[in-house]
Amino acid sequence: MIIDKIALALLIIGGINWGSIGIFNFDIVGSLFGGQSSAISRIIFVIVGLCAVWCISLLFRDNALSSGDDTDDNNNGIYTD
């Protein structure tokens, strides 16, 4: 699903931001959008947090369903319509 890819991309960006804070004491999102307390920075932080919650569901999904693979295990890997 496209929402899974978007959520994962935003989660990766959030992780890079947290790594930047931890290693360099530099908040990338805060510096781009006016500090950690600015409204837009807080909105971005909330969106990244929601994406993290969404990505928890990726751990519990069947890989065939989430990858978009149309193969059926009973058909020995033959694509079905």
N, C-alpha and C positions, 0 to 999 in steps of 0.2 A: 504494500500500500504506500502511496505517496506521503501520507501523513506520518508514517513510520520513518521514512527517510528524512523528512523535514525535522521531526522531533529529534532524531539521532544527530543530525547536523547541528542543530541548536545546542544540543547537549554537549557535543564535542567543543563547540565554541565556548560554552560556559566552563567546561573543564580546562580549556587553555587559559581562560581568564583567571580561574582559581589558581592554576599553576603559576601564572604570572604574578599573582598576589603573593603566593607562598614563597616563590624563589626570589623575585625581584622587588617585592613590596610595591608593585605597580598595578593598578586596576585599569585595564584596557577599556572596559565599558564605561567606567566612571570618567576616565580622561576624555573619551570621545563624546560623551553626552552630558557633561557638566557636573561631574562628581557623583558620589554614591547616593547622595540624598536627593538628587534631582528627580523629578517625576518620571522622565523618560527612562532613566537608568533603573529606577525601581520597577517600572513596567517590564523592561527587558529582563530583569532578575526574576520577576514573577513568571514570565513566559518560559524562561529556561527551567525554572523549578517545575512548572506544569509539564514540560517536555520530559523531565526526569521521571515524574510520576507515570507518564504515558509509556515511557520506555521500560518500566518495570514489567508491563504486560508482554513485552517481547520475550522475556525469559520463560514465559509459560505457554507460548504458542507453538503449534506444530510447525516445523521448518518448511514442510511442503506447502502449507497454506500461506505462510508469510513470504515465501520467496517467489510466489506466483508460478510455481512449477505445475504444469498440467498433467504430469505423469501420474499414473495410478499404479500402486504397488502390485495389484493383481494382474496387470497387463504387462509385466516385465519391462517397464520403462517405455512402452509404446505410448505415444501421445494420443489422447482421445479428444473428441470434439465436445 
